Amino acid sequence: MLRGSTRMGIDLVRRVNTAKVAVIGDIMIDVYLTGGVNRISPEAPVPVVKWVSERSVPGGAANVLANLVSIGTQATLVGVIGDDGGARDLAELLLRADGADLSGVVVDRTRQTIRKTRVLGQHQQLMRIDREDTHPLSAAIEDELIARAIAAAEASDIVVLSDYGKGVLSDRVLRAVIDRVNGLRKKILVDPKRQDFAAYRGATILTPNRAELTLATGMRCESDEEAETAVRRAQERCPADIVLTRAEKGISLFPRDGAPTHVPTVAREVFDVSGAGDTVVALLAAVLASCDDVVAAMKVANHAAGIVVGKAGTATLTHAELLASLGTSSIARDIDGGLVDLTQALVLRSAWRDAGYTVGVANGCFDLLHPGHVSLIRQAAQNCDRLIMALNSDASVKRLKGPTRPVQNERARAEVIGAVKGVALVVLFDEDTPYELIKALQPDVLIKGADYAGKEVVGSDIVESRGGKVVLAQLVDGQSTSKLIASAK
């Protein structure tokens, strides 16, 4: 059976599309110029990049919003942009996304939209060019920004302050927004860049990385002990919970009161860490909008960060990718033949497909387990990498076998079947046949007993149409549940 923490993580991810988040902060656009490098310039000792492609993606607070809407969460963006090509490019990128509300964006014609241009050659970043204005906002723009920020906060479940130190989250803006959100009794998450965390007093959670924590405290934070010492110093300035992102060391929660929780990274390969902090704060907000379990939210955010750092450049993830990551890293470890629902089975089926595993399905009532059942399961497991046992529900068994059956209820049958070596997971179906379940799972192998020789195996058309195979397992003579029940009378 699924452990409580694993089931909670999956359930929380399913609920993120009911959340609404206000994202307030520095809006940027990240540009990636990519090319090949074959020679050094004769004019200076620098590589010559032969342009191949250019792409733009949301950055800063806009990337937080992009991560939220990519997993199905509604989000309102509040910040300042210029009246220029960068603003138009950014609007075009964000308006494509369902759930993105740009009504909080203020246009300041005295500023240019922040644009970070990265030049890449042979998949390596060679340089970055920043175009930005960081001069203080005018009083009029600041007033409008505060009004829109408060309106967005009032209409949302939770608030994220994405501070990149570019001037939008001034002292006055921070104080006005934090005070109002505290008055609303809503959570405030801050991705901090200031050297003095005292500016964020009143926040619920801060999400610095190691470099930001060191800058704020002047202390090393490599080991667990060093990190905790630095966090406690930071919490003297801002008494908030701190979720510290630690690159290859994973992610750690340091509550204001209580012991820390350390979670190792789930990243298989780190390609680019750009924007990973945006992903962490976005997923924390999406999950905490509907629960108070910071540890559970942190674990979900850790999976999300593990996905985006495996992608090139500033990136987002999908709801399906997140569920698949939770499935392979958490469910798969915890299930070990346990009973899952169809959604969880589909998550694992997808993950196993991506990993190159062949997936088999065998089905039946399996009312009283006997050597014939065990033999069939063993043969089925030998014909695939991962075996899913599809079990008739109690209602289905009654319709097929009569009112006195099943002898054991579906949970008991699932536990017994799942304990047989070779079973990856068990899933129930209510119909008389497993056809719809097989259609959903799309297995590579379908296994039935040899008594089906010459008969049409339910679901064989689905499996064979995609190049799969049907295997007829040899039967053990004299073994059947009906005979067991009859002999017990």
Secondary structure as UniProt FT lines:
FT   HELIX           4..14
FT   HELIX           16..18
FT   STRAND          20..25
FT   STRAND          27..40
FT   STRAND          47..60
FT   HELIX           61..70
FT   TURN            71..72
FT   STRAND          74..81
FT   HELIX           85..95
FT   TURN            98..99
FT   STRAND          100..107
FT   TURN            109..110
FT   STRAND          114..121
FT   TURN            122..123
FT   STRAND          124..131
FT   HELIX           139..154
FT   STRAND          158..162
FT   HELIX           171..184
FT   STRAND          188..191
FT   HELIX           197..200
FT   TURN            201..202
FT   STRAND          205..206
FT   HELIX           210..217
FT   HELIX           224..237
FT   STRAND          241..245
FT   HELIX           247..249
FT   STRAND          251..254
FT   STRAND          261..263
FT   TURN            274..275
FT   HELIX           276..288
FT   HELIX           294..308
FT   TURN            309..310
FT   HELIX           319..326
FT   HELIX           327..331
FT   HELIX           332..335
FT   STRAND          339..340
FT   HELIX           342..354
FT   TURN            355..356
FT   STRAND          359..364
FT   HELIX           371..382
FT   STRAND          386..392
FT   HELIX           394..401
FT   TURN            403..404
FT   HELIX           410..418
FT   TURN            421..422
FT   STRAND          423..429
FT   HELIX           435..441
FT   STRAND          445..449
FT   HELIX           450..452
FT   TURN            453..454
FT   TURN            458..459
FT   HELIX           460..465
FT   TURN            466..467
FT   STRAND          469..473
FT   TURN            477..478
FT   HELIX           481..488
//
